[in-house]
Amino acid sequence: MGNDDYRRDSGDNISTRLTYLLIGGGIGAVIALLFAPKSGQELRGDLADATRKGIDKSRETAQQIGERAGEYYESTRDRAGELYTQAATKASDIYSQASEKVGEVAETARATAARQTSTVAAAIDAGKKAYQEEKRKTELSGRIEAAPQYTEKPN
């Protein structure tokens, strides 16, 4: 289990380690000042100096971290913008392709419907012509049968 803990700890980032180092250094400095053979006034002055130095170092570190965070934010925002642009372009391409396919299918459907319509129209025209022709034949045959027959009778 000890090896696993060591491996896990080795992955810590630098800023965490730097923070621990500064905290340890501050604690060590305070202990060294407390045990140093100095007068109370000198000790208080040294403590004030150490405190100011610690505060200044903390501010500097906070500023660096803030700048680094700003850089990370900018790079992340730029990358997100790029990804959005790529996604929008792909979506536009897919929409264009789909629209084109729909147009092709619609044109094929129109052409098929036009062919079917012309076939049906031709069949209707052929049926009308056949009906008219048959009607004319029927009317002609009816006239012929109804017409008087003039044939000679043998006497």
Secondary structure by P-SEA (a helix, b strand, c coil): caaaaaaaaaaccaaaaaaaaaaaaaaaaaaaaaaccccaaaaaaaaaaaaaaaaaaaaaaaaaaaaaaaaaaaaaaaaaaaaaaaaaaaaaaaaaaaaaaaaaaaaaaaaaaaaaaaaaaaaaaaaaaaaaaaaaaaaaaaaaaaccccccccc
